[in-house]
């Protein structure tokens, strides 16, 4: 057999294996016969691949289902929650957060490390690498790290592993994946598959990968911190855009001549909605507060100026959500980020504004909920990024150096 043919057969086998894994993720408890019918493979092929996947720790067999039929009863299959582990990391403005999750998203270990005074890329990478290794050391000896995902606060070219621009950190055009790989050399994580993507994009993947729901398509995740971004998933595909900048909704202009944004323009959503806006660090004439906890304290004291500022940010969030709902017609909008800690004084005006727009157009308001993973949304989402890429093998396109991430290829 020619090397090219052998390689094609091996790739096809990987694609078929991962098709089975994804189908069990979405439909736990299926039998081998159910899987064969669902993915279009023969029962003998599925039995062979399932045996491998069980031995490797992807799948696990559970108790036999009593069907009442004669003969051998089907054995249900589930994703193994114990042996294979994913690492996910959030690179924040002041710290890194790392989690280890099961293949189904349950957090098994975690840690947070602050940069201190140094926010250089080198200091961040050193802290991130050390924290990844530290979390790995909390795992059981039998557990194997399958992949690493990292969520970054800026535009990312995932294929090249490059962080183009992180405005709140002042980083530009960093080969982040390659540098992190260098920092992990000589550790237990050397050579583990590594994936990077924008923080809102990975948080969206976390909501989709670890909580599959056909009703949530398209899924739109809006992250509100010092910056503001969105992740969009349509038909199981992450929308990243031509240069990796899709979802940078924080720089959609909502107010002509409004407060200056970190990007240099005026009236951007980021300048009107984020924690930066509510702290009064822009040029909007608001009394500056030092931290989000101080904003919360002022809200509890019912400080009129703080209540007005937070409510204004909430209303502008409602305007942004209306624009995004019009553009994407989402099945679900998920809100996440530190700003949600402010609760109803911030969220209620947003939902009211969104509902008012919907009512004016005689349309139902879109479904909006908060992230299932709370403060771990980006880190867990980064772990989901690793699962997402590993279970969707890249298929080379003919006569080009490009590749296609395909959800399923039929067996030859």
Secondary structure, 3 states (H helix, E strand, C coil): CCHHHHHHHHHHHHHHHHHHHHHHHHCCCECHHHHHHHHCCCHHHHHHHHHHHHHHCCEEEEEECCCCCCCCCCEEEEECCCCEEEEEEEECCCEEEEEEECCCCCEEEEEEEECCCCCCHHHHHHHHHHHHHHHHCCCCCCCEEEEEEEEECCEEECCCCEEEEECCCCEEEECHHHHHHHHCCCCCCCCCCEEEEEHHHHHHHHHHHCCCCHHHCCEEEEEECCCEEEEEEECCEECCCCCCCCCCHHHCECCCCCCECCCCCECEHHHHHCHHHHHCCCCCCCCCCCCHHHHHHHHHCCCHHHHHHHHHHHHHHHHHHHHHHHHHCCCEEEEECHHHHHCHHHHHHHHHHHHHHHHHCCCCCCCEEECCCHHHHHHHHHHHHHHHHHCCCEEECCCCCCEEECCCCCCC
